Structure formats: C-alpha cells, structure tokens
C-alpha cells in the first residue's frame, strides 16, 4: 500500500475511534450518584385545613369565627356548653356561673341566666320558691320532668310580675311586670345544679331555644 493510502486509512480509523468514545456512557466514580428524577410537586405547606369545634353532645361542626365559639363550664360531675352570645361572668360563692343575655328589640333591659349550687331543700321546694318570687303569674306554671343525657331534669316556665330573688341570690328586689322565668334543676350524683333564666318576656323568648340547647349539652 502506498504511503498516501496508509495515511487515509489511519485518519479513518482515528475518526471511528473518536466517534465511539463520544457515544460510550460516562463512568460514575465511586460515591457519585445520578440526579434524582423530578417528582410531582407536593401540596403547599400553607394549605389550610377545616377546623372543628365541639357543639352539643359528642358532635362537631366547622369553626367559622372566634365569636361563634361556644363556652364550656362545669360544676362537679356536670358539664355544659353555653351559647356564644351570652356574656359569661365570674363565679361567686353561691353561683357556679352567671350569663348576661342581650335585650331583645322592644325590651329596655337584658336577661340573666344564673347557675346555682349548694342551695339545698330539694327539687320541688326550689321550684315552689321560684314560683313564689312572682307576685302574680299570667298562667299556671308549666312544670315538666325529663331525662337529658342520663340526668333527671325538672323544668319550669312562668310569666308574670317578678319580685326578684333578693340580694342573697344576687338579684335585685322590686316588682318587674311582664317578666318570665325559665328554670331547670339537674340532679347529679353530687347534688342538684340549678339553672335559672329570668328577664323581660321578649328577651327570654328570644333566648328560649338557646336555653334548651344548653340543657341538651349536659354531660359528665
């Protein structure tokens, strides 16, 4: 073969070798790892979740704003949840709790729900005492006994001219016409707990459903 032919052959072989090296996979040195495959984006850490608050007995509901949160309270073995719009006041020696209820349209003052403890005397004697706090009533007192979440509960409903419970019970004396009283006495293993809602008839009527919800929330 001529010298020119040998040069052409050498160049051809060199080109082939260089092409083969370019196509060969690169070696991975020890300790080196390949780049991880791209994965689907994970949910944002700022994503909000639905919060719940306990409403009623053993149930939950979405929490909307702080103003709608319920108020929990207890006395001995008894616990309950008061409506959020009722203003809670500190407990006292005679009262386990006190709630102020805004006046309804047409009433000049609001109502009050007082929770009493350690009164003594039994259920019927205290119902009779509440009835006696009225000078006169529009109708006969409506009294009923039922069981709510395992607790015996006696309720009373009457309207008339209210004389007041007196300073000892934290209530002013003096006749108040067109007043209404919703009462409930709950019998617990540690004694009776007394719920007494009094105020102008319209305001009490507006709060009657809330009072019933409070009673339905009773639990140990």
SULFEN-V891816 format. One record per residue. N is the residue number from 1. RES is the residue in one small letter. D_FIRST is the distance of its C-alpha to the first C-alpha in Angstrom with 1 decimal. Layout:
n=N res=RES d_first=D_FIRST
n=N res=RES d_first=D_FIRST
This chain:
n=1 res=x d_first=0.0
n=2 res=x d_first=3.8
n=3 res=x d_first=6.6
n=4 res=x d_first=8.2
n=5 res=x d_first=6.3
n=6 res=x d_first=6.7
n=7 res=x d_first=10.2
n=8 res=x d_first=11.0
n=9 res=x d_first=10.3
n=10 res=x d_first=12.4
n=11 res=x d_first=15.1
n=12 res=x d_first=15.4
n=13 res=x d_first=16.0
n=14 res=x d_first=18.4
n=15 res=x d_first=20.3
n=16 res=x d_first=20.8
n=17 res=x d_first=22.1
n=18 res=x d_first=24.5
n=19 res=x d_first=25.8
n=20 res=x d_first=26.6
n=21 res=x d_first=28.4
n=22 res=x d_first=30.5
n=23 res=x d_first=31.6
n=24 res=x d_first=32.6
n=25 res=x d_first=36.4
n=26 res=x d_first=37.7
n=27 res=x d_first=39.2
n=28 res=x d_first=43.0
n=29 res=x d_first=44.1
n=30 res=x d_first=47.2
n=31 res=x d_first=50.4
n=32 res=x d_first=48.9
n=33 res=x d_first=50.1
n=34 res=x d_first=49.0
n=35 res=x d_first=51.2
n=36 res=x d_first=54.1
n=37 res=x d_first=54.2
n=38 res=x d_first=56.7
n=39 res=x d_first=60.0
n=40 res=x d_first=62.9
n=41 res=x d_first=65.3
n=42 res=x d_first=68.3
n=43 res=x d_first=71.8
n=44 res=x d_first=73.1
n=45 res=x d_first=75.3
n=46 res=x d_first=77.8
n=47 res=x d_first=78.5
n=48 res=x d_first=82.2
n=49 res=x d_first=83.8
n=50 res=x d_first=87.2
n=51 res=x d_first=90.0
n=52 res=x d_first=93.0
n=53 res=x d_first=96.5
n=54 res=x d_first=99.1
n=55 res=x d_first=101.7
n=56 res=x d_first=104.6
n=57 res=x d_first=104.5
n=58 res=x d_first=101.1
n=59 res=x d_first=99.3
n=60 res=x d_first=96.8
n=61 res=x d_first=96.2
n=62 res=x d_first=93.8
n=63 res=x d_first=94.8
n=64 res=x d_first=95.1
n=65 res=x d_first=96.6
n=66 res=x d_first=98.4
n=67 res=x d_first=101.7
n=68 res=x d_first=101.6
n=69 res=x d_first=101.2
n=70 res=x d_first=104.0
n=71 res=x d_first=106.3
n=72 res=x d_first=106.6
n=73 res=x d_first=109.7
n=74 res=x d_first=111.4
n=75 res=x d_first=114.8
n=76 res=x d_first=114.8
n=77 res=x d_first=113.2
n=78 res=x d_first=113.1
n=79 res=x d_first=110.3
n=80 res=x d_first=110.1
n=81 res=x d_first=108.1
n=82 res=x d_first=110.0
n=83 res=x d_first=109.0
n=84 res=x d_first=106.8
n=85 res=x d_first=109.3
n=86 res=x d_first=112.1
n=87 res=x d_first=112.4
n=88 res=x d_first=112.6
n=89 res=x d_first=115.2
n=90 res=x d_first=115.4
n=91 res=x d_first=117.2
n=92 res=x d_first=120.7
n=93 res=x d_first=123.2
n=94 res=x d_first=124.4
n=95 res=x d_first=121.4
n=96 res=x d_first=118.0
n=97 res=x d_first=116.6
n=98 res=x d_first=117.8
n=99 res=x d_first=116.1
n=100 res=x d_first=117.1
n=101 res=x d_first=116.5
n=102 res=x d_first=116.4
n=103 res=x d_first=119.3
n=104 res=x d_first=118.9
n=105 res=x d_first=119.7
n=106 res=x d_first=123.4
n=107 res=x d_first=124.1
n=108 res=x d_first=125.0
n=109 res=x d_first=123.7
n=110 res=x d_first=121.1
n=111 res=x d_first=121.5
n=112 res=x d_first=120.9
n=113 res=x d_first=119.6
n=114 res=x d_first=120.9
n=115 res=x d_first=119.8
n=116 res=x d_first=122.6
n=117 res=x d_first=122.6
n=118 res=x d_first=125.4
n=119 res=x d_first=128.1
n=120 res=x d_first=129.8
n=121 res=x d_first=132.5
n=122 res=x d_first=130.3
n=123 res=x d_first=128.9
n=124 res=x d_first=132.0
n=125 res=x d_first=133.9
n=126 res=x d_first=131.2
n=127 res=x d_first=130.9
n=128 res=x d_first=134.7
n=129 res=x d_first=134.4
n=130 res=x d_first=131.8
n=131 res=x d_first=134.0
n=132 res=x d_first=137.0
n=133 res=x d_first=135.1
n=134 res=x d_first=135.8
n=135 res=x d_first=139.3
n=136 res=x d_first=138.8
n=137 res=x d_first=136.0
n=138 res=x d_first=135.3
n=139 res=x d_first=134.7
n=140 res=x d_first=135.0
n=141 res=x d_first=132.2
n=142 res=x d_first=129.3
n=143 res=x d_first=128.4
n=144 res=x d_first=125.7
n=145 res=x d_first=124.2
n=146 res=x d_first=120.6
n=147 res=x d_first=117.8
n=148 res=x d_first=114.7
n=149 res=x d_first=111.7
n=150 res=x d_first=114.0
n=151 res=x d_first=116.6
n=152 res=x d_first=120.2
n=153 res=x d_first=120.7
n=154 res=x d_first=124.1
n=155 res=x d_first=123.9
n=156 res=x d_first=126.7
n=157 res=x d_first=126.8
n=158 res=x d_first=129.8
n=159 res=x d_first=130.7
n=160 res=x d_first=133.8
n=161 res=x d_first=135.3
n=162 res=x d_first=133.6
n=163 res=x d_first=135.6
n=164 res=x d_first=132.7
n=165 res=x d_first=131.8
n=166 res=x d_first=133.4
n=167 res=x d_first=132.1
n=168 res=x d_first=131.6
n=169 res=x d_first=128.9
n=170 res=x d_first=127.4
n=171 res=x d_first=128.8
n=172 res=x d_first=131.4
n=173 res=x d_first=134.8
n=174 res=x d_first=136.5
n=175 res=x d_first=136.6
n=176 res=x d_first=133.5
n=177 res=x d_first=134.2
n=178 res=x d_first=131.6
n=179 res=x d_first=129.5
n=180 res=x d_first=127.5
n=181 res=x d_first=126.6
n=182 res=x d_first=123.7
n=183 res=x d_first=124.0
n=184 res=x d_first=122.1
n=185 res=x d_first=123.0
n=186 res=x d_first=120.2
n=187 res=x d_first=121.2
n=188 res=x d_first=118.8
n=189 res=x d_first=119.0
n=190 res=x d_first=119.9
n=191 res=x d_first=122.5
n=192 res=x d_first=122.8
n=193 res=x d_first=120.8
n=194 res=x d_first=122.5
n=195 res=x d_first=120.7
n=196 res=x d_first=123.1
n=197 res=x d_first=122.1
n=198 res=x d_first=124.8
n=199 res=x d_first=125.0
n=200 res=x d_first=126.0
n=201 res=x d_first=125.8
n=202 res=x d_first=123.0
n=203 res=x d_first=120.8
n=204 res=x d_first=121.3
n=205 res=x d_first=120.6
n=206 res=x d_first=117.3
n=207 res=x d_first=116.4
n=208 res=x d_first=117.6
n=209 res=x d_first=114.2
n=210 res=x d_first=112.7
n=211 res=x d_first=115.5
n=212 res=x d_first=114.8
n=213 res=x d_first=111.0
n=214 res=x d_first=112.0
n=215 res=x d_first=114.1
n=216 res=x d_first=111.3
n=217 res=x d_first=109.0
n=218 res=x d_first=111.2
n=219 res=x d_first=109.5
n=220 res=x d_first=109.6
